[in-house]
Amino acid sequence: MKGVEFLRRLEAKGIVPRVLSFRSKENLYREGEPGITLFVLLQGKVTLTIHTPDGGELGLAVLGPGDVFGELALTTGERYVTAHALTDVDVAVVRADETKALARDDPELLDDLLSLVDERLRRAVAVASEILTASLSVRMARHLLALANPEPASGDLEVLITQEELATLVGATREAVNRELRRLARRGWLRLGRRRIVLLRPDELARFTELVRRRDPPVDRVPGGSDQIRA
């Protein structure tokens, strides 16, 4: 379900959303908190993460403008994930109870909300599948390409992210991510900065992920828990 369409439908029913802003690195909400609102991302990027039994975090999704999230507030009233601002973000916020009340009398809206929950589940399954089958290099390349935006002044294609945040998204340790980033930097595909990664050869990163997908090689596991791709 697209966020703009969702908001228009609610506004037509008399529900006016609040617009809130969050700074980069802020949490919009945390896992375990009460969930009483739905969010529509208007600007920026947000990650959804979940805590793992070993005390770490695992990224479930990277959201962009138009995405609707916080949908489990409609059913459980509890946050099962943490929503984290990767950049400065603006969101439209509506109460879950008001939305649920409307859906009881609007079958089309109800179908849209059920589709939203289904899509989130599918994304989570896809993330788990990728972690089990794709190498760390491939997972990193895919996320870097998805997160990159042109820098207004220089035009550099950059990703504003810490290595800890990237490690959470790809399901690896910071040390493993650092090794893979340095490997890609030595190839001349990217340049590392403070909280900033500049993609110098996004075409090569994209070609690399496509070639690996076609070959579908086994993942090489190495001591220490990191994984690499033969290339």
Buried (B, 14 or more C-beta within 10 A) or exposed (E): BEBEEBBEBBEEBEBEBEEBEBEBBEBBBEBEEEBBBBBBBBEBBBBBBBBEEEEBBBBBBBBBBBBBBBBBBBEEEEBBBBBBBBBBBBBBBBBBEBBBEBBEEBEEBBEBBBEBEEBBEEBBEEBEEBBEEBBBBBBBBBBBBEBBEEEEEEEBBBBBBBBEBBBBBBBBBBEBBBBBBEBBBEBEBBBEEEEBBBBBBBEBBBEBBEEBEEEEBEBEEEEEEBBBBEE
